[in-house]
């Protein structure tokens, strides 16, 4: 049992972390924590591209393509929403490290059990549980990353890490091609889920070395441990480190009540709460609908059901290149102009795609090219939604804030999106699918407009400067 003291302390731990140069230690954080998005991308894409195969006779499961792309997708997202709320609360209460280990184990077990599905209800149950673990990952991981990465790199790194989802999506899409064509119908999809377990185990090995957040430690009465941990990090990083000048004085507490967290989000930061909801609902509807439903579009309109992975891989590459190439601009040009531009710009591009599709002017190849362009822009914006809510609220509420916005936004867009999208696509009428595109586009544009009016200029600023800790007696931000 570690010593826990509660009192008032003045610390330079945040400033010491923010002034560190980029190092191998930071790469360890990125690999150990950030790779969870690759897992999520792998999961979602595998299911989307396997939907036609799972519905075939002899797959080992009596299930329809609509149930895979609609019901199972919605249950996965519902599990992610509930998992984010449950594990987000535990993350703020018990620390980042414990929870980013536990949530990964939940994911691993649930994915393994999915591979052994023998009927629809088993498949539905463990898709829900897989989402439950992934949702918890979002809260625990985003909190830890933002609290460990220096402020001058935070925007770019956070956006690229969230964008790495699409590396998993590309890998999952390409993997499904040989698995669908070279293995028996009842074996290929099971192997696909098994590969997710292998990747997760590799990530777990790296993650064991990621430390607890020093920011969480000193607020929760473990100031000496926080100081010692930062000292060890400084030794690993090395170099001539400048003397940190800013400090924060904290009233330490063992825990923060849920009522205080809710009051902070609704009463103290109502505009930021509206902003977070807008950004999450916009990106969740667009992304969950198209991610789960693209294979269904290819199958319904272009009679492509076994090589959908090639098309999806192209989209995934465009998605990853967006955050990779645009990420730096969120730290230089600024949060507000870049977030609003990516949301509004992707919405306008999607409206153009909807019109072309409704006129019957697109083939499978040109539709994929259009989506690649749309999502190149949209991906950077969607990643910035996670960055925004992880940095604009006080440290004590960070994980819960991420969980809240993820859950509410994703429930609104991510559960409704796949169900509405699957229903519209299944009619086989191009105008209905174009309507689904247009709904996602309008919601994205609306979120971008909200960012223009309510966005927070958080670039290059320390987390304590953007939102002072609830337990802070004073924050000295002297340069």
C-alpha positions in Angstrom: 0.0 0.0 0.0 1.6 3.3 -1.1 1.7 6.3 1.2 -1.2 8.7 0.5 -1.0 12.2 2.1 -3.6 14.9 1.8 -2.6 18.4 2.2 -1.6 21.4 0.2 1.5 21.2 -2.0 3.2 23.4 -4.6 4.7 21.4 -7.4 6.5 22.0 -10.8 5.7 18.5 -12.0 3.5 19.8 -15.0 6.2 22.3 -16.1 8.9 19.7 -15.8 7.0 17.3 -18.0 6.1 20.0 -20.6 9.7 21.2 -21.0 11.1 17.8 -21.8 12.6 17.4 -25.3 11.2 14.6 -27.5 12.9 11.3 -26.7 12.8 7.5 -26.9 10.8 7.6 -23.7 8.0 9.5 -25.4 8.1 7.0 -28.3 7.6 4.3 -25.7 4.5 6.1 -24.5 3.2 6.5 -28.0 3.7 2.8 -28.9 2.5 1.5 -25.5 -0.7 3.6 -25.4 -1.4 4.9 -28.8 -1.5 1.5 -30.6 -5.0 0.8 -29.0 -6.5 2.8 -31.9 -5.0 0.3 -34.3 -6.8 -2.4 -32.5 -10.1 -0.5 -32.7 -9.6 0.0 -36.4 -8.8 -3.6 -36.9 -11.9 -4.7 -35.0 -14.4 -2.5 -36.8 -13.0 -3.0 -40.2 -12.8 -6.8 -39.9 -16.4 -7.0 -39.0 -17.5 -4.6 -41.7 -15.6 -6.5 -44.4 -16.6 -9.9 -43.1 -20.3 -9.1 -43.0 -21.1 -10.8 -46.4 -19.0 -13.8 -45.5 -20.6 -14.3 -42.1 -24.0 -14.3 -43.7 -23.1 -17.2 -46.1 -24.3 -20.7 -45.5 -21.7 -22.8 -43.8 -20.1 -19.9 -41.9 -21.0 -21.5 -38.6 -23.4 -18.7 -37.6 -27.0 -18.2 -38.6 -26.8 -14.5 -39.1 -27.7 -12.0 -41.9 -25.4 -9.3 -43.3 -27.8 -6.6 -42.0 -27.5 -8.1 -38.5 -23.7 -7.9 -38.7 -23.5 -4.4 -40.2 -26.5 -3.1 -38.1 -27.3 -4.9 -34.9 -23.8 -6.2 -34.1 -22.2 -2.9 -35.0 -24.7 -1.0 -32.8 -24.1 -3.4 -29.9 -20.3 -2.9 -30.3 -20.8 0.9 -30.1 -23.2 0.6 -27.2 -20.6 -1.5 -25.3 -18.0 1.1 -26.1 -20.2 3.9 -24.7 -21.0 2.1 -21.4 -17.4 0.9 -21.1 -16.1 4.5 -21.5 -18.4 5.7 -18.7 -17.7 2.9 -16.3 -13.9 2.7 -16.9 -13.6 6.5 -17.2 -14.9 6.9 -13.7 -12.5 4.3 -12.4 -9.6 5.9 -14.3 -10.1 9.2 -12.5 -10.6 7.4 -9.2 -7.8 4.7 -9.3 -5.4 6.1 -11.9 -4.5 5.7 -15.5 -2.1 2.8 -15.4 -4.4 0.3 -13.6 -7.2 0.9 -16.0 -5.3 0.9 -19.3 -4.1 -2.6 -18.3 -7.5 -3.8 -17.2 -9.4 -2.5 -20.3 -6.9 -4.1 -22.7 -7.4 -7.5 -20.9 -11.2 -7.1 -21.3 -10.7 -6.5 -25.0 -8.4 -9.5 -25.4 -10.8 -11.9 -23.7 -13.9 -10.7 -25.5 -12.2 -10.8 -29.0 -11.0 -14.3 -28.4 -14.5 -15.4 -27.4 -15.9 -13.7 -30.5 -13.7 -16.0 -32.6 -15.5 -19.0 -31.0 -19.0 -17.7 -31.8 -21.4 -20.5 -32.7 -24.7 -18.5 -33.0 -25.9 -15.0 -33.4 -26.5 -14.2 -29.7 -23.0 -15.3 -28.7 -21.6 -13.1 -31.5 -23.7 -10.1 -30.3 -22.7 -10.6 -26.7 -19.0 -10.6 -27.3 -19.1 -7.8 -29.8 -20.7 -5.8 -27.0 -18.0 -6.9 -24.5 -15.2 -6.1 -27.1 -16.7 -2.6 -27.4 -16.9 -2.4 -23.6 -13.1 -2.9 -23.3 -12.3 -0.5 -26.2 -14.5 2.2 -24.8 -12.6 2.0 -21.5 -9.4 2.3 -23.5 -10.4 5.6 -25.0 -10.9 7.2 -21.6 -7.8 5.8 -19.9 -5.4 6.2 -22.8 -6.3 9.7 -24.0 -6.0 10.9 -20.4 -2.6 9.4 -19.9 -1.2 10.5 -23.3 -2.2 14.2 -22.8 -0.7 14.2 -19.3 2.6 12.7 -20.4 3.3 14.4 -23.8 4.9 17.9 -23.7 2.4 20.7 -24.5 4.2 21.9 -27.7 3.7 18.4 -29.2 0.4 17.5 -27.7 -1.9 18.5 -30.5 0.1 16.8 -33.3 0.8 13.6 -31.3 -2.8 13.2 -30.0 -4.2 13.7 -33.5 -1.8 11.3 -35.2 -2.3 8.7 -32.5 -6.1 8.9 -32.9 -5.6 8.8 -36.6 -3.6 5.5 -36.3 -7.0 3.8 -36.0 -6.8 3.8 -39.8 -3.6 1.8 -39.8 -5.5 -0.9 -38.1 -8.4 -0.4 -40.5 -6.1 -0.8 -43.5 -4.5 -3.9 -42.1 -7.8 -5.4 -41.2 -9.2 -4.7 -44.6 -6.2 -6.3 -46.4 -6.2 -9.3 -44.1 -9.8 -10.1 -44.9 -9.0 -10.6 -48.6 -6.9 -13.8 -48.2 -8.9 -14.9 -45.2 -12.1 -14.8 -47.3 -10.7 -16.2 -50.5 -8.1 -18.8 -49.3 -9.7 -20.3 -46.2 -13.0 -22.2 -45.7 -16.0 -20.0 -45.0 -16.3 -21.1 -41.4 -12.6 -20.6 -40.6 -11.4 -17.4 -42.2 -13.4 -15.0 -40.1 -12.4 -16.8 -36.9 -8.7 -16.4 -37.8 -9.3 -12.7 -38.4 -10.5 -12.2 -34.9 -7.6 -14.3 -33.6 -5.1 -11.9 -35.2 -6.6 -9.1 -33.1 -5.8 -11.0 -30.0 -2.2 -11.5 -31.1 -1.7 -7.8 -31.7 -3.3 -7.0 -28.3 -0.9 -9.3 -26.5 2.0 -7.6 -28.1 0.7 -4.2 -27.0 0.2 -5.5 -23.5 3.9 -6.4 -23.3 4.9 -2.8 -24.1 2.3 -1.2 -22.0 3.6 -2.8 -18.8 6.5 -0.3 -18.9 4.3 2.9 -19.2 4.2 4.7 -15.8 1.3 6.2 -14.0 0.5 9.9 -14.8 2.6 12.1 -12.4 -0.2 14.7 -12.7 -2.7 12.1 -11.3 -0.3 11.1 -8.6 0.3 14.5 -7.0 -3.4 15.5 -7.0 -4.3 12.2 -5.3 -2.0 12.6 -2.4 1.1 10.9 -3.8 3.3 13.9 -4.4 6.6 12.3 -3.4 5.9 9.4 -5.8 5.2 12.0 -8.6 8.4 13.9 -8.0 10.4 10.7 -7.9 8.8 9.4 -11.1 9.5 12.7 -13.0 13.1 12.6 -11.8 13.5 9.1 -13.3 11.9 10.3 -16.6 14.3 13.3 -16.7 17.3 10.9 -16.2 16.1 8.7 -19.0 15.6 11.7 -21.4 18.9 13.3 -20.4 20.3 16.5 -21.9 20.6 20.0 -20.6 17.1 20.7 -19.3 16.1 24.3 -18.5 14.8 25.2 -15.1 10.9 25.0 -15.0 9.5 28.4 -14.0 5.7 27.7 -13.6 4.2 25.9 -10.7 0.8 24.9 -9.3 -0.4 24.7 -5.7 -2.8 21.9 -5.1 -5.2 20.8 -2.3 -4.6 17.1 -2.5 -7.6 14.7 -2.3 -7.9 10.9 -2.4 -10.8 11.1 -4.8 -13.2 13.5 -6.5 -16.9 12.9 -6.2 -19.0 12.2 -9.3 -21.3 15.1 -8.4 -18.3 17.5 -8.4 -17.3 16.2 -11.8 -20.8 16.6 -13.3 -21.1 20.1 -11.8 -17.8 21.1 -13.4 -18.8 20.1 -16.9 -22.4 21.5 -16.8 -22.1 24.6 -14.5 -18.5 25.7 -14.8 -17.9 24.9 -18.5 -21.3 24.8 -20.3 -19.9 26.2 -23.6 -17.1 23.7 -23.6 -19.7 21.0 -22.9 -21.8 22.0 -25.9 -18.6 22.1 -28.0 -17.5 18.6 -27.0 -21.0 17.1 -27.7 -21.1 18.8 -31.1 -17.7 17.5 -32.2 -18.4 14.0 -31.0 -21.9 13.6 -32.5 -20.7 14.9 -35.9 -17.7 12.6 -36.2 -19.4 9.6 -34.6 -22.4 9.6 -37.0 -20.2 9.9 -40.1 -17.5 7.4 -39.1 -19.6 4.7 -37.5 -22.1 4.7 -40.4 -19.5 4.5 -43.2 -17.1 2.2 -41.3 -19.6 -0.4 -40.6 -21.6 0.0 -43.8 -19.1 0.4 -46.7 -18.9 -3.3 -47.4 -22.7 -3.4 -47.6 -22.7 -0.5 -50.2 -20.1 -2.4 -52.3 -22.1 -5.6 -52.0 -25.6 -4.0 -52.6 -24.7 -1.6 -55.5 -21.6 -3.1 -57.1 -22.0 -6.9 -56.3 -18.5 -7.0 -54.6 -18.5 -9.2 -51.5 -15.1 -11.0 -51.2 -12.6 -8.2 -52.2 -14.1 -5.3 -50.3 -10.9 -5.2 -48.3 -9.0 -3.6 -51.2 -11.4 -0.7 -51.4 -11.5 -0.2 -47.7 -7.7 -0.2 -47.4 -7.6 2.7 -49.9 -10.0 4.7 -47.7 -8.1 3.8 -44.6 -4.8 5.1 -46.0 -6.4 8.4 -46.9 -7.8 8.6 -43.4 -4.4 8.1 -41.8 -2.6 10.5 -44.1 -5.0 13.3 -43.0 -3.9 13.4 -39.4 -0.3 12.6 -40.3 0.0 15.5 -42.8 -2.3 18.0 -41.2 -1.6 17.2 -37.5 1.2 19.7 -37.1 -1.1 22.6 -38.2 -3.3 22.1 -35.1 -0.3 23.2 -33.0 0.9 26.0 -35.4 -2.1 27.4 -37.2 -4.3 26.7 -34.2 -7.1 24.5 -32.9 -10.1 26.7 -33.8 -9.3 27.4 -37.5 -8.1 23.8 -38.2 -10.9 22.0 -36.4 -13.6 24.1 -38.0 -12.0 23.8 -41.4 -11.7 20.1 -41.3 -15.3 19.6 -40.1 -16.9 22.0 -42.6 -14.6 21.0 -45.4 -15.3 17.3 -45.1 -19.0 17.9 -44.9 -19.0 19.9 -48.1 -17.0 17.2 -49.9 -19.4 14.6 -48.6 -22.4 16.5 -50.0 -20.8 16.5 -53.4 -20.2 12.7 -53.1 -23.9 12.2 -52.2 -25.0 14.1 -55.3 -22.7 12.2 -57.6 -23.8 8.9 -56.1 -27.5 9.7 -56.4 -27.0 10.5 -60.1 -25.4 7.1 -60.7 -22.2 8.7 -61.8 -19.9 6.7 -59.5 -18.3 3.3 -59.9 -16.9 1.3 -57.0 -13.5 2.8 -57.7 -14.6 6.4 -58.1 -16.9 6.2 -55.0 -13.9 4.9 -53.0 -11.8 7.8 -54.4 -14.4 10.3 -53.3 -14.6 8.8 -49.8 -10.8 8.8 -49.6 -10.8 12.6 -50.2 -13.7 13.2 -47.8 -12.1 11.2 -45.0 -8.6 12.6 -45.6 -10.0 15.9 -44.3 -12.6 14.4 -41.8 -10.1 12.2 -40.1 -8.0 15.0 -38.8 -11.2 16.7 -37.5 -12.5 13.6 -35.9 -9.2 13.0 -34.1 -9.3 16.6 -32.9 -12.6 15.9 -31.1 -10.7 13.6 -28.7 -7.9 16.1 -28.3 -10.4 18.9 -27.6 -12.3 17.2 -24.7 -9.1 15.7 -23.2 -7.5 19.1 -22.8 -10.3 21.7 -22.1 -11.5 20.3 -18.7 -9.7 20.1 -15.3 -7.4 17.2 -14.7 -9.6 15.5 -12.1 -12.4 15.2 -14.6 -10.3 14.4 -17.7 -11.0 10.7 -18.1 -14.7 11.1 -17.2 -15.1 14.0 -19.6 -13.6 11.9 -22.4 -15.9 9.1 -21.4 -19.0 11.3 -21.2 -18.5 12.9 -24.6 -17.5 9.7 -26.3 -20.5 7.9 -24.8 -23.2 10.6 -25.5 -21.8 11.6 -28.9 -21.2 8.0 -30.0 -24.6 6.8 -28.7 -26.3 9.6 -30.7 -24.3 9.1 -33.9 -22.6 5.7 -33.5 -25.6 3.6 -32.6 -28.2 5.4 -34.7 -25.7 5.8 -37.6 -25.2 2.1 -38.4 -28.8 1.3 -37.9 -30.1 4.1 -40.1 -27.3 3.6 -42.7 -27.9 -0.2 -42.9 -31.6 0.4 -43.4 -31.2 3.0 -46.1 -28.5 1.0 -48.0 -30.5 -2.2 -47.9 -33.3 -0.7 -50.0 -31.0 -0.7 -53.0 -32.1 2.7 -54.0 -29.2 5.1 -54.7 -31.2 8.1 -53.4 -31.6 6.5 -50.0 -27.9 5.9 -49.6 -27.2 9.4 -50.8 -29.6 10.6 -48.0 -27.5 8.8 -45.4 -24.4 10.5 -46.8 -26.1 13.9 -46.7 -27.2 13.5 -43.0 -23.7 12.8 -42.0 -22.4 15.8 -44.0 -24.9 18.2 -42.5 -24.1 17.1 -38.9 -20.3 17.5 -39.6 -20.8 21.0 -41.0 -23.0 22.0 -38.0 -20.2 20.8 -35.6 -17.7 22.9 -37.5 -19.8 26.0 -37.1 -20.1 25.4 -33.4 -16.3 25.2 -33.2 -16.0 28.6 -34.9 -18.0 30.2 -32.1 -17.1 28.1 -29.0 -13.7 26.7 -29.8 -10.8 27.0 -27.3 -7.4 28.2 -28.3 -5.4 25.5 -26.5 -2.4 25.2 -28.8 1.1 25.4 -27.2 -0.5 25.8 -23.7 0.0 23.6 -20.6 -3.1 21.6 -19.5 -3.2 23.6 -16.2 -3.3 26.9 -18.1 -6.2 25.7 -20.3 -8.3 24.5 -17.3 -7.0 24.9 -13.7 -7.3 21.7 -11.6 -10.4 21.7 -9.4 -8.1 21.3 -6.4 -5.8 24.1 -7.4 -5.2 26.9 -4.9 -3.2 28.8 -7.5 -1.5 28.3 -10.9 1.6 30.2 -11.7 2.0 30.3 -15.5 5.0 32.6 -15.6 7.1 32.0 -18.7 
